[in-house]
Structures are given as structure tokens and as C-alpha cells.
Amino acid sequence: MSAGSEPRASFDFEPVLLRRRSRRTDPIVLGLLVVVGALTLAVAKPWGGDDVSVAEVPVTASPSVSPPPLPSGLAAPSAVLPAEVPPPTWSAIVPAISRRQVWGVRTIVLPPAVEVSRGAPPYAERWFSVAPSGTGGRSVVVDTGGAAIVALGVTTPRDETPLAVRVWLHHAGGTLEWIDAQPVNGHPAQGAYLFVRASGATAAPAPAATAFWEPGRYRVDVLVGDGIRRIEIEIVNRSGFVPSAEPWIRSSPSSFVEGGLPLGALPIGFFAVVDDDLIPLDSAPGVALDETGAWLDIDLEAPDGSARSFTARTYQPAASWLGVVLPPTSLVRSASLRQLAPHGGPSQYLGEASPGRVPVVGFRPAGGGTWPPGVYALTVDWLDGGREQQGTWHVELLPGPLREEPVLLTATRSWARHVGSDGILLGTPENWALYEGFDRSNAIGCGKTGIRGRPTVIGFVGPGDAVLTPVSSTVLFPFADAGPLPILSVSGSVPGLTIVAPVLTAAFGGPASYGFRAGTTDATFGYTVCIGLVAPAG
């Protein structure tokens, strides 16, 4: 890269992945080694390139229940499994998996304890193609031959990268339990779509021990750019059958609720009643959202430019009431509560404050007890000063403690308000920034802009009607035209916004120059992104 007469603008970008800087290591040399290593891996690792066929999922009358042969090194299942197994790590899993770019269900299974003690591979992959169903969803039978499932996840086509995933367990009576499923790793390329079950309600970032995925019927909801894909999964037991669904036994609320809502000193806004406490919920009132909109929770019109959340997220397993307190001069005309997920539909309205007291509406489950984990929308129509008002509050009642959100979903929420701008977005969970002025070219050279650090994801913004897919990517430096570089891409949830993440590594490394071209024709614009080609600050 030659020096020019124009001044160079450099941007400090400090993602979470950088633990510390080496004191005297030349950043150019270090970054070169990173890129060389990544490109070497892309050639040597069979799941790292484009050699996997991206075929359409075949349409069959029903999924096959005959399991493929056990992977090499995995013995026939025994009746004895380890009583306590630490959660799997991505580094331990990755040797066993193959990269797949079609809809499917991936399981990571554990050999019997006797085989582990003999030095057999600790994990093996069992993958099952997903067959489309006739109801708009997809279905699959998972038969691991009795091997214990320590991680369960999905594989998807390259152009349908998930933003987030929810897993539900079918119970008797048609009820669905939201499972507290945690990703093996937060990075889209490293275990973000493989999930372990939490073994208890803990605020720890990961469970202390593995809770196996038991036989039964599950529903997996996958949020992609243009909506939600649903997969029905049947995990069979050792005998080859799916056990009957069990009733869902849940806790009961405290007895004081029978006497009505405690109305003293209520703050204005959304709230939940938990035992004897009133818990405020952080949800801005807005228009009623559907299931997809409440999950995305995108704000495009914040008056001060900051992001608002229309969907509160909270872990309240003993929440017996959901309600809203309105301004003192309000007169409630009507109210309704709808469940958006796992089932859409109304919930029974049970009460309203008497005239002359604090104007409040409150809801509890029609059969009593506590609200099950799910997504709810509460809509109220009221009069205030003679003017008609309406607002809807949304809440996710989570199945476990609040944890870090998926990276691609956070990026979508954080960057939606930049649509209409012209530039590149770079970020990690701790830093989401818009950089304008990148060269609109697909050639070596960084123009006026260089980036320090290693972004986890890169975004492209344009007008709201811009078609920014598909996105092609190449490495322009240090190996010119040594592409295409495999990437994951997300688009469609916000017109004019496309986000990409690397496949081979957890972040875009440097020093390197990447060429991206977003659009459907050769005439669409491209960007050159230079990472790590600027000397460290100071």
C-alpha cells in the first residue's frame, strides 16, 4: 500500500477478543501470520471451503427413522453413562463436526463411559437432514442409537444464517415449555447454533454440568432475516420410540394475589407481580408487534437517535400478574393480553382498578398459577384529557437468567437506525460503530481509512430500497484474489442492511485487505476494508 499526499483517518476499534497487546511484537508480522493461518486452514480443512454442495432439502413423505452407522470410534450404547459431564467446549467439538450448508439438525453425542475410559474420541456428530412438512414447518426424527446427546443445534443454508434460536419441549395437553438452551460459543462461526441445556436456574455464563437432551418432542424456532422457520424434532429413546409427553408441573404463586393487585405507590409503566413484589419491566409502549417483530425488537424512529426497546426481557419464574399503570388522569376503555410465543392467541382478562384509584390493568393466567415463559403483548386503549390513546407493551418471560444476546441479533438491533446512510459498520458485542468514507472499490488500497482491531461482524448500509445481497468476499492483501472467502450473511430483517461474519475464524483478522461486493449485479458497489494495516495508537 503506497503512501499518498492525502491525510489518513484512522479509527480505534477495540473488540472484546483482544485480551492485551503484545509489548513489542510487530503488528504487521503478527497479523500476517493470522491471515496465512486462516487461509491455510481454509485449504486444508475439508469443512472450511466451498466443497460442500448446497443442495435443496429433498422432499420426502416422512423422515427416515433408520439411523446411519455410528461414527468411527463410537461404540454401541451401553446402559451406563457418566453421571456428571462438564459442558462441551467448541475446541473439543470441532474435530468431530463437518460443515454443512443445508437445513438439518446437528447433535453432538457422548460415547458410553466405558469407551471414554479407553481413550475413544470424547464427542461424535450425528446429523439429520430436515424434511419439509405439509404445514409450513419442517420435521425430523433424531435417532442416535441410544448415545447421549450433549448438544443439539441446527445447520442452515448460507443465505439463511440464524439471528437467534429458541427451543421448546412439548408437554401433555399441547403446552410448550421454553427450554433454557445456551450456545456452546457466542460466535456465529464457533458454536452459536449448538445448544446445551442448563442444569438449573443459575446466573453463571455456562452450566456447571451437562444436562443431556432427553428423548421427546421438541420445536425449534429459528429467526432468520425474513421471518421464523420452525422445525419439529422427535428424539427417540433406546427402544426407537418417542416417549409420551409428560404433564408440565409448575410452581404456584403466593396467596396474596387472590386479594387483588397491590396498587400503592405503583410507578407508571409496565410491571409484573412476583411473590409480594412489583417488578418494573423495561418496555417502551408502541404499536402491536407480531411474533417476529417482538423477537427482532428493532427501533427505526428513536427521536434522540438512541435505541429503544419495545420488548422487555426478564427472568421471573414466579410472575403471577402482568399489568400496566397509566397516568393518574387516565380512564381505561379496554385492554387485552395476547401470547405471541410459543402459541399465538388471547389470554383471559381478569381485572382493572376501581374508579378513583390508580388506573391500572392487570392480567393473570386464566387457570391461576404463574405465567409460563413466553412472549406476551399487552394492549390498552384509554382516554387521557379527553384524547384517545393506545399503546402496546411486550415482554419476553425468559426460561432462565438473562444472558448475552446473540451477536447477529444485537448487530441488527444496533445498526437498523443507520439505514439510509452510506458506509461500513464494524462491531463486537462491546462496540458497534458506523464508519463512513470507505473506498467504493474492490481493489487493493485503503484510501483514507484503516481499522485497528478485529471486528466480529461487518455490516453494509444503504438506502432502504437497496438490494445488498448476495455478498461476495475476497482477500485482496496479502494474497491478492485469494478468494472467495467463506462468510455467513444476514439480510432481510431490515431493508438496506446486510451483516456478514467470517466462517473460518471468530473475527476478521489482519493485517489484511478484504474486498466485499454487495448486490445482485456487477454494477453494484463494493467496499475495500483494511484491517490491522494502521500502526497501533501511541
C-alpha positions as CSV (number, residue, x, y, z in Angstrom):
1,M,0.0,0.0,0.0
2,S,1.6,3.2,-1.1
3,A,1.6,6.4,0.8
4,G,-0.4,9.3,-0.6
5,S,-0.5,13.0,-0.1
6,E,-3.9,13.0,1.5
7,P,-4.1,12.6,5.2
8,R,-5.2,9.2,6.6
9,A,-8.0,8.9,9.0
10,S,-7.6,6.0,11.4
11,F,-10.2,4.6,13.8
12,D,-9.5,2.8,17.1
13,F,-11.5,-0.3,17.3
14,E,-11.1,-2.4,20.4
15,P,-13.2,-5.6,20.3
16,V,-13.6,-7.9,23.3
17,L,-11.4,-10.6,21.7
18,L,-8.2,-8.7,22.3
19,R,-7.1,-9.6,25.8
20,R,-3.9,-7.5,25.8
21,R,-1.4,-6.1,23.3
22,S,2.0,-7.7,23.0
23,R,4.6,-5.2,24.0
24,R,6.9,-5.2,21.1
25,T,5.6,-7.7,18.5
26,D,5.3,-6.1,15.1
27,P,1.6,-5.9,14.3
28,I,2.1,-6.4,10.6
29,V,4.0,-9.7,11.2
30,L,1.6,-10.9,13.7
31,G,-1.5,-10.2,11.6
32,L,0.2,-11.7,8.5
33,L,0.6,-15.0,10.4
34,V,-3.1,-14.9,11.4
35,V,-4.2,-14.4,7.8
36,V,-1.8,-17.0,6.5
37,G,-3.1,-19.5,9.1
38,A,-6.7,-18.8,8.3
39,L,-6.1,-19.2,4.6
40,T,-4.1,-22.4,5.1
41,L,-6.9,-23.7,7.3
42,A,-9.4,-23.0,4.5
43,V,-7.5,-25.2,2.1
44,A,-6.5,-28.0,4.5
45,K,-9.8,-28.3,6.5
46,P,-12.5,-30.1,4.4
47,W,-15.3,-28.2,6.1
48,G,-13.7,-24.8,5.5
49,G,-14.2,-24.2,1.8
50,D,-16.9,-24.4,-0.8
51,D,-16.5,-28.1,-1.5
52,V,-19.8,-28.9,0.3
53,S,-22.8,-29.0,-2.0
54,V,-25.5,-26.5,-1.1
55,A,-28.4,-28.6,-2.3
56,E,-32.1,-28.2,-1.7
57,V,-33.5,-30.3,1.1
58,P,-35.2,-33.3,-0.7
59,V,-39.0,-33.5,-0.3
60,T,-39.9,-36.9,1.2
61,A,-43.2,-38.3,2.6
62,S,-41.7,-38.7,6.0
63,P,-38.2,-38.6,7.6
64,S,-36.3,-41.8,7.8
65,V,-36.1,-43.4,11.3
66,S,-33.2,-45.6,10.4
67,P,-30.0,-44.1,11.9
68,P,-26.8,-44.0,9.9
69,P,-23.9,-46.1,11.1
70,L,-22.2,-45.0,14.3
71,P,-19.2,-42.7,13.7
72,S,-15.8,-44.3,13.9
73,G,-14.8,-44.8,17.5
74,L,-18.3,-44.6,18.9
75,A,-19.2,-47.9,20.5
76,A,-22.7,-49.4,20.7
77,P,-24.6,-47.7,23.5
78,S,-24.5,-49.1,27.0
79,A,-26.8,-48.7,29.9
80,V,-24.2,-46.7,31.8
81,L,-23.5,-43.0,31.1
82,P,-21.3,-40.7,33.1
83,A,-23.3,-39.2,35.9
84,E,-21.8,-35.8,35.6
85,V,-20.1,-34.5,32.4
86,P,-18.7,-31.0,32.0
87,P,-20.3,-28.9,29.2
88,P,-18.6,-29.4,25.9
89,T,-16.4,-26.7,24.5
90,W,-16.1,-25.6,20.9
91,S,-12.4,-26.7,20.7
92,A,-13.4,-30.2,21.9
93,I,-16.3,-30.4,19.5
94,V,-14.8,-29.0,16.3
95,P,-12.7,-32.1,15.4
96,A,-15.9,-34.1,15.2
97,I,-18.1,-31.9,13.0
98,S,-18.5,-31.4,9.3
99,R,-19.5,-28.1,7.8
100,R,-23.0,-28.3,6.3
101,Q,-24.9,-25.7,4.4
102,V,-28.4,-27.2,4.3
103,W,-31.3,-27.3,6.7
104,G,-30.6,-30.0,9.3
105,V,-30.4,-30.9,12.9
106,R,-26.9,-31.5,14.4
107,T,-26.4,-33.5,17.6
108,I,-23.1,-34.0,19.5
109,V,-23.2,-37.3,21.2
110,L,-21.1,-38.8,24.0
111,P,-19.8,-42.4,23.9
112,P,-20.6,-44.7,26.8
113,A,-18.5,-44.2,29.9
114,V,-16.6,-47.4,29.4
115,E,-15.4,-46.3,26.0
116,V,-14.3,-42.9,27.2
117,S,-12.1,-44.6,29.8
118,R,-10.4,-46.5,26.9
119,G,-9.5,-43.3,25.1
120,A,-12.2,-43.2,22.5
121,P,-12.9,-39.8,20.9
122,P,-14.9,-37.8,23.5
123,Y,-17.5,-36.5,21.1
124,A,-19.1,-37.5,17.8
125,E,-21.5,-35.8,15.4
126,R,-24.8,-37.2,14.3
127,W,-26.5,-35.1,11.7
128,F,-30.1,-35.5,10.3
129,S,-31.5,-33.8,7.2
130,V,-34.7,-31.9,7.8
131,A,-37.6,-32.8,5.6
132,P,-40.2,-30.2,4.8
133,S,-43.7,-30.9,6.3
134,G,-47.0,-30.1,4.8
135,T,-47.9,-27.5,7.4
136,G,-45.3,-24.8,6.6
137,G,-42.8,-26.2,9.1
138,R,-40.1,-28.8,8.9
139,S,-39.7,-32.1,10.7
140,V,-37.0,-34.6,11.6
141,V,-36.6,-37.8,13.6
142,V,-33.4,-37.9,15.6
143,D,-32.2,-41.4,16.5
144,T,-28.7,-41.6,17.9
145,G,-28.8,-45.2,18.7
146,G,-29.1,-44.5,22.4
147,A,-26.0,-42.3,22.6
148,A,-26.4,-39.4,25.0
149,I,-26.9,-36.0,23.3
150,V,-24.8,-33.3,25.0
151,A,-25.5,-30.6,22.4
152,L,-28.3,-30.0,19.9
153,G,-28.4,-27.5,17.2
154,V,-29.3,-26.6,13.6
155,T,-27.5,-26.2,10.3
156,T,-28.8,-23.8,7.7
157,P,-28.1,-22.7,4.1
158,R,-25.5,-19.9,3.8
159,D,-28.2,-17.3,2.9
160,E,-30.4,-18.2,5.9
161,T,-28.0,-17.6,8.8
162,P,-29.9,-17.5,12.0
163,L,-30.1,-14.3,14.1
164,A,-31.4,-16.3,17.1
165,V,-32.8,-19.7,18.1
166,R,-35.5,-20.8,20.7
167,V,-36.1,-24.4,21.7
168,W,-39.4,-25.6,23.1
169,L,-40.4,-29.0,24.6
170,H,-43.9,-30.5,24.0
171,H,-45.8,-31.4,27.1
172,A,-49.1,-33.2,27.6
173,G,-52.2,-31.1,26.7
174,G,-50.5,-29.2,23.9
175,T,-48.4,-27.0,26.2
176,L,-44.8,-26.0,25.2
177,E,-42.0,-25.3,27.7
178,W,-39.3,-22.9,26.7
179,I,-36.0,-24.6,27.3
180,D,-33.1,-22.7,28.8
181,A,-30.7,-23.6,26.0
182,Q,-27.4,-21.9,25.9
183,P,-25.0,-21.8,22.9
184,V,-21.7,-23.6,23.1
185,N,-20.0,-20.4,21.9
186,G,-21.3,-16.9,21.2
187,H,-19.5,-16.6,17.8
188,P,-21.6,-17.3,14.7
189,A,-18.8,-19.5,13.3
190,Q,-18.0,-21.2,16.5
191,G,-20.9,-23.0,18.2
192,A,-23.5,-20.2,18.2
193,Y,-26.1,-22.7,16.8
194,L,-25.2,-25.6,19.0
195,F,-27.0,-25.6,22.4
196,V,-26.5,-27.2,25.7
197,R,-29.3,-27.5,28.4
198,A,-28.9,-25.5,31.6
199,S,-28.9,-27.9,34.6
200,G,-30.6,-25.3,36.8
201,A,-31.5,-21.6,37.3
202,T,-28.1,-20.0,37.6
203,A,-26.7,-16.7,36.5
204,A,-23.4,-18.4,35.5
205,P,-22.4,-17.8,31.9
206,A,-22.4,-21.6,31.3
207,P,-23.9,-24.6,33.2
208,A,-21.5,-26.4,35.5
209,A,-22.6,-29.9,34.2
210,T,-24.2,-31.2,31.1
211,A,-27.9,-31.8,31.2
212,F,-28.5,-34.3,28.4
213,W,-31.1,-33.7,25.7
214,E,-33.7,-36.3,26.7
215,P,-36.0,-38.2,24.2
216,G,-39.2,-36.4,23.5
217,R,-40.8,-33.9,21.1
218,Y,-39.2,-30.5,20.6
219,R,-39.9,-27.5,18.5
220,V,-37.0,-25.3,17.3
221,D,-37.8,-21.7,16.2
222,V,-35.1,-20.2,14.0
223,L,-35.2,-16.4,13.4
224,V,-33.7,-15.6,10.0
225,G,-33.7,-12.4,8.0
226,D,-37.2,-12.7,6.6
227,G,-39.1,-14.5,9.4
228,I,-39.2,-17.6,11.6
229,R,-38.5,-21.1,10.5
230,R,-39.9,-23.9,12.7
231,I,-38.5,-27.4,13.0
232,E,-40.3,-30.2,14.8
233,I,-37.9,-32.7,16.3
234,E,-38.6,-36.1,17.6
235,I,-35.8,-37.6,19.7
236,V,-36.3,-41.4,20.1
237,N,-35.2,-43.4,23.1
238,R,-33.1,-46.6,23.1
239,S,-36.1,-48.6,22.0
240,G,-36.6,-46.5,18.9
241,F,-39.8,-44.8,20.2
242,V,-40.7,-41.2,21.2
243,P,-41.9,-41.3,24.8
244,S,-45.3,-39.9,25.6
245,A,-45.4,-36.3,26.6
246,E,-45.4,-35.7,30.4
247,P,-47.5,-33.0,32.1
248,W,-45.7,-29.8,32.9
249,I,-45.6,-29.3,36.7
250,R,-45.0,-25.6,37.6
251,S,-44.9,-23.6,40.8
252,S,-47.9,-21.7,42.3
253,P,-48.0,-18.0,43.1
254,S,-48.2,-16.6,46.6
255,S,-51.7,-16.5,48.2
256,F,-52.0,-12.7,48.5
257,V,-52.8,-12.4,44.8
258,E,-56.2,-13.7,45.4
259,G,-57.0,-10.5,47.2
260,G,-56.2,-8.4,44.1
261,L,-53.3,-6.3,42.9
262,P,-51.4,-4.2,45.4
263,L,-52.0,-0.7,44.0
264,G,-50.0,1.5,46.3
265,A,-47.0,3.5,45.0
266,L,-47.1,1.9,41.6
267,P,-44.8,3.6,39.0
268,I,-46.2,4.4,35.6
269,G,-45.4,1.8,33.1
270,F,-45.3,-2.0,32.5
271,F,-44.9,-4.3,35.5
272,A,-45.0,-7.9,36.8
273,V,-46.2,-9.1,40.2
274,V,-43.7,-11.6,41.6
275,D,-44.5,-13.0,45.0
276,D,-45.0,-9.9,47.1
277,D,-43.0,-7.6,44.9
278,L,-43.9,-5.3,41.9
279,I,-41.2,-5.6,39.3
280,P,-41.0,-2.8,36.7
281,L,-40.4,-4.0,33.1
282,D,-38.4,-2.0,30.7
283,S,-40.6,-1.8,27.6
284,A,-41.5,1.3,25.7
285,P,-45.1,1.4,24.5
286,G,-45.6,1.3,20.8
287,V,-47.6,-0.4,18.0
288,A,-48.6,-4.0,18.4
289,L,-45.9,-6.3,17.1
290,D,-46.2,-9.8,15.8
291,E,-44.0,-12.7,16.9
292,T,-41.2,-11.9,14.5
293,G,-41.3,-8.1,15.2
294,A,-41.2,-8.6,19.0
295,W,-38.2,-11.0,18.7
296,L,-36.3,-8.6,16.4
297,D,-37.3,-5.6,18.6
298,I,-36.0,-3.1,16.1
299,D,-36.3,0.6,16.6
300,L,-36.1,2.8,13.5
301,E,-37.5,6.1,14.8
302,A,-36.0,6.9,18.2
303,P,-36.4,10.7,18.4
304,D,-33.0,11.3,20.1
305,G,-31.1,8.7,17.9
306,S,-30.8,6.2,20.7
307,A,-32.2,2.7,20.6
308,R,-35.5,2.0,22.4
309,S,-36.6,-1.5,23.5
310,F,-40.2,-2.3,22.9
311,T,-39.8,-5.8,24.3
312,A,-38.8,-6.2,27.9
313,R,-36.7,-9.3,28.7
314,T,-36.8,-10.7,32.2
315,Y,-36.4,-13.9,34.1
316,Q,-39.4,-14.1,36.5
317,P,-40.4,-17.7,37.1
318,A,-43.0,-16.7,39.7
319,A,-44.7,-13.9,37.8
320,S,-48.4,-14.2,38.6
321,W,-49.6,-10.9,37.1
322,L,-48.7,-8.8,34.1
323,G,-50.0,-5.2,34.0
324,V,-49.7,-1.6,33.1
325,V,-50.0,1.6,35.3
326,L,-51.3,4.6,33.3
327,P,-51.1,8.3,34.2
328,P,-53.5,9.3,37.1
329,T,-55.9,11.2,34.8
330,S,-56.4,8.2,32.5
331,L,-59.7,6.3,32.0
332,V,-59.2,2.7,30.8
333,R,-61.6,1.8,27.9
334,S,-60.4,-1.7,27.0
335,A,-57.4,-4.0,27.4
336,S,-56.2,-7.3,26.1
337,L,-53.3,-9.6,26.5
338,R,-52.0,-11.9,23.7
339,Q,-49.4,-14.6,23.8
340,L,-47.1,-14.3,20.8
341,A,-44.9,-17.3,21.5
342,P,-45.0,-20.3,21.7
343,H,-48.7,-20.1,20.8
344,G,-50.4,-17.0,19.4
345,G,-53.8,-16.2,20.9
346,P,-55.6,-14.2,23.6
347,S,-55.3,-14.7,27.4
348,Q,-58.1,-14.1,29.8
349,Y,-58.6,-10.5,31.1
350,L,-59.1,-10.6,34.9
351,G,-59.3,-7.2,36.4
352,E,-59.0,-3.4,36.4
353,A,-58.6,-0.9,39.3
354,S,-61.7,0.5,40.7
355,P,-62.7,4.2,39.7
356,G,-60.9,6.8,41.8
357,R,-57.8,4.7,42.4
358,V,-54.6,4.3,40.3
359,P,-55.6,3.5,36.8
360,V,-54.1,0.1,36.3
361,V,-54.9,-3.1,34.3
362,G,-53.7,-6.5,35.4
363,F,-53.8,-10.0,33.9
364,R,-53.1,-13.4,35.4
365,P,-53.4,-16.8,33.7
366,A,-57.0,-18.0,33.2
367,G,-56.3,-21.1,35.3
368,G,-54.4,-19.3,38.0
369,G,-50.7,-20.1,38.8
370,T,-47.9,-18.2,37.2
371,W,-47.2,-17.0,33.7
372,P,-45.2,-19.6,31.7
373,P,-42.0,-18.5,29.9
374,G,-43.0,-17.0,26.5
375,V,-43.6,-13.7,24.7
376,Y,-46.7,-11.6,25.5
377,A,-48.2,-8.4,24.2
378,L,-50.5,-6.2,26.4
379,T,-52.6,-3.6,24.6
380,V,-54.6,-0.9,26.3
381,D,-57.0,1.7,25.0
382,W,-57.6,4.7,27.3
383,L,-58.7,8.3,27.5
384,D,-56.4,11.0,28.9
385,G,-57.7,14.5,29.0
386,G,-60.4,13.6,26.6
387,R,-57.9,12.3,24.0
388,E,-58.0,8.7,22.8
389,Q,-54.7,6.8,23.5
390,Q,-53.5,3.3,22.6
391,G,-50.3,1.5,23.4
392,T,-48.9,-2.0,23.4
393,W,-46.2,-3.3,25.8
394,H,-44.3,-6.5,25.0
395,V,-42.3,-8.9,27.3
396,E,-40.2,-12.0,26.9
397,L,-40.6,-14.0,30.1
398,L,-37.3,-16.0,29.8
399,P,-36.8,-19.6,30.8
400,G,-33.5,-18.8,32.6
401,P,-31.4,-15.8,33.8
402,L,-30.7,-13.1,31.3
403,R,-27.5,-13.8,29.4
404,E,-25.6,-12.3,26.5
405,E,-27.7,-11.9,23.3
406,P,-26.7,-13.5,20.0
407,V,-24.2,-11.3,18.2
408,L,-26.0,-11.1,14.9
409,L,-29.3,-10.1,16.6
410,T,-27.6,-7.4,18.6
411,A,-25.9,-6.1,15.5
412,T,-29.2,-5.9,13.7
413,R,-30.9,-4.0,16.5
414,S,-27.9,-1.7,16.9
415,W,-27.4,-0.8,13.3
416,A,-31.0,-0.6,12.0
417,R,-31.1,3.1,12.6
418,H,-28.1,3.7,10.2
419,V,-30.2,2.6,7.2
420,G,-30.2,5.5,4.7
421,S,-26.5,6.2,5.5
422,D,-23.6,5.2,3.3
423,G,-20.9,3.3,4.9
424,I,-19.5,0.2,6.7
425,L,-20.4,-1.0,10.1
426,L,-17.9,-2.8,12.3
427,G,-18.6,-4.3,15.7
428,T,-18.3,-6.7,18.5
429,P,-20.7,-7.0,21.4
430,E,-19.0,-4.1,23.1
431,N,-18.5,-1.7,20.2
432,W,-21.0,-1.0,17.3
433,A,-19.8,1.8,15.1
434,L,-20.5,3.3,11.7
435,Y,-17.6,4.3,9.6
436,E,-18.2,6.4,6.5
437,G,-15.8,7.2,3.7
438,F,-14.6,3.7,2.7
439,D,-13.5,3.4,-0.9
440,R,-16.2,2.1,-3.2
441,S,-13.8,-0.2,-4.9
442,N,-12.8,-3.8,-5.0
443,A,-9.1,-3.4,-5.4
444,I,-6.0,-3.3,-3.2
445,G,-5.7,0.1,-1.4
446,C,-7.4,1.6,1.7
447,G,-7.9,5.1,0.6
448,K,-8.2,7.3,3.7
449,T,-9.5,4.7,6.1
450,G,-7.9,2.0,8.1
451,I,-9.2,0.0,11.1
452,R,-7.3,-1.1,14.1
453,G,-8.6,-4.3,15.8
454,R,-10.5,-7.3,14.7
455,P,-14.3,-6.9,14.2
456,T,-16.5,-9.9,14.9
457,V,-19.1,-8.8,12.3
458,I,-19.2,-6.3,9.4
459,G,-22.3,-4.6,8.2
460,F,-23.2,-2.7,5.0
461,V,-25.9,0.0,4.9
462,G,-27.6,1.8,2.1
463,P,-31.0,3.2,1.1
464,G,-34.0,1.4,2.5
465,D,-34.7,0.0,-1.0
466,A,-31.2,-1.1,-1.7
467,V,-30.6,-4.8,-2.5
468,L,-27.4,-5.6,-0.7
469,T,-27.4,-9.4,-1.2
470,P,-25.8,-11.6,-2.0
471,V,-22.4,-10.5,-0.6
472,S,-19.2,-11.7,-2.1
473,S,-15.9,-11.6,-0.2
474,T,-12.3,-11.9,-1.2
475,V,-8.9,-11.4,0.5
476,L,-7.0,-8.7,-1.5
477,F,-3.9,-8.5,0.6
478,P,-1.5,-10.2,1.4
479,F,-2.7,-12.7,-1.2
480,A,-4.5,-10.8,-4.0
481,D,-7.6,-12.5,-5.2
482,A,-7.1,-15.5,-2.9
483,G,-10.8,-15.9,-2.5
484,P,-13.7,-16.4,-2.3
485,L,-13.5,-16.1,1.4
486,P,-16.4,-18.0,3.0
487,I,-18.8,-15.8,5.0
488,L,-22.1,-16.0,6.8
489,S,-24.6,-13.3,5.8
490,V,-27.9,-12.0,7.3
491,S,-30.3,-9.7,5.5
492,G,-34.0,-9.1,5.0
493,S,-35.0,-8.2,8.6
494,V,-34.1,-4.5,7.9
495,P,-34.2,-3.4,4.3
496,G,-30.9,-1.7,3.4
497,L,-28.9,-3.6,6.0
498,T,-26.8,-6.7,5.5
499,I,-24.4,-8.2,8.1
500,V,-21.6,-10.7,7.4
501,A,-19.5,-12.8,9.7
502,P,-16.4,-15.0,9.0
503,V,-16.7,-18.8,8.7
504,L,-13.1,-19.8,9.4
505,T,-12.4,-17.6,12.4
506,A,-14.2,-15.8,15.2
507,A,-13.2,-12.4,13.8
508,F,-12.0,-10.8,10.6
509,G,-8.2,-10.8,11.1
510,G,-5.4,-8.6,9.9
511,P,-3.2,-7.1,8.7
512,A,-5.3,-7.8,5.6
513,S,-7.4,-6.0,3.0
514,Y,-10.8,-7.5,2.3
515,G,-13.0,-6.8,-0.7
516,F,-16.7,-7.0,-0.4
517,R,-19.3,-6.6,-3.1
518,A,-23.0,-6.4,-2.0
519,G,-25.7,-6.7,-4.6
520,T,-27.1,-8.8,-7.4
521,T,-25.2,-7.4,-10.4
522,D,-21.7,-6.5,-11.3
523,A,-22.7,-2.8,-11.4
524,T,-23.4,-2.7,-7.7
525,F,-20.9,-1.0,-5.4
526,G,-18.2,-2.7,-3.5
527,Y,-16.1,-1.8,-0.5
528,T,-12.5,-2.4,0.5
529,V,-12.0,-2.9,4.2
530,C,-8.5,-2.7,5.5
531,I,-8.0,-4.2,9.0
532,G,-4.8,-4.1,11.0
533,L,-2.9,-2.0,8.4
534,V,-2.6,1.0,10.6
535,A,0.0,1.2,13.3
536,P,-1.3,0.8,16.9
537,A,-2.2,4.0,18.7
538,G,0.6,5.6,20.7
